[in-house]
């Protein structure tokens, strides 16, 4: 039960807490999380991003994990920097607390029901 609650908490807290906004390519080093959209519509997450002579370099997330790579800026239609959003995090935490309270109340009532028999 504890493992299920821990998994649920991690899912709720991580699911909607990030927010991305458009940035200039030269600003990628100022952001912990960077997401780029290529001209073909494909999106890529980039970590440890840096801007070097009209190219964004960093570790790109792919099917086999993170790999070092580079993308020319002219192959991108959008560059976004990520941050933690308080407007999304606070409701997620409140929702998790409410879910935990309901779950605990249910189990306490259920155990009380079993011991009453």
Protein Blocks (a to p, Z undefined) as FASTA:
>chain_A
ZZmmmmmmmmmmmmmmpccddddfklmmmpfbdcdddfkopacddehiaceehiacdddd
dfkocadddddfklpfbdcdddddfklmmmmmmmmmmmmmmmmmmmmmmmmmmmmZZ
